[in-house]
């Protein structure tokens, strides 16, 4: 799915979030790819096996967007 809520119009980011919880342990991820005039990169941010309630697939997505944006900006 296209990620519209990011601040870099020259980068198109597509991905899928996911999250699971079992016995108080959380797994969360965001995986996909990003396109820029310099090329395409694939990524997966996995935040898992934790009991930290602040961890979510939204957090994984935010981290991925920052990483991809930094990658193409350098």
N, C-alpha and C positions, 0 to 999 in steps of 0.2 A: 504494500500500500504506500502511496506517496505521502511523505511527511511535509505538510504545508506549513506547520508552525515552527519554522526555523528562520534565522535572520540572514541567510546567505542565498540570494536569488540566483547566483551563478552555479550553485551546487544543487543537484536534484538527488534527494535521499529517499530510498524506498526500503521498507522493512516491516517486520512483524514482531510484536511483543508477545511475551508469554510469562506466566507466573504460576507457581504451584506451591501448595502448603501441605505439609504432612507432619503430624506430631509436633507442631510448633516450629518446624524448620521451613524456611522459605527458599525457593529457587526462583530467580527472575532473570529474564534475558530480553535482548533486542538484537535481531539479526537481519542482515540485508545487504544492500549495495548502494553506492553513491556514484553519480556521474558528474563529470566536470569536463571542460574543454581539454584538460590535460589527460583525461582517461577515466577509467572505472576502477573502483576498489570495492572489495567485499569485506564485510566485518561481522563480528559477533561479540557482543558484550554480555557476559554471563556473571551475574551476581548471585551466587548460590550457597546453599548449605549454611545458612545463618539463622539466628533467632532475632535479628535486628528488625524491628517492626517498621523502620524507616525505609527498608529496601523494598523496591517495587519494580515492575516492568517500565514504569514511567521514568524512574531514576536511571535505569539501564539505557533507555532511549535518549535521555538528556546527555549522558556520558558519551554515547556513540556519536551524537551530533557534534559535540565539542571535539572529539578525536578526529572525525572526518573533516570538519571545518579547519582545524589546525593543520591537518595533513595537506590539504590543498592550498592553504594560505602560506605555507613555508616554501 
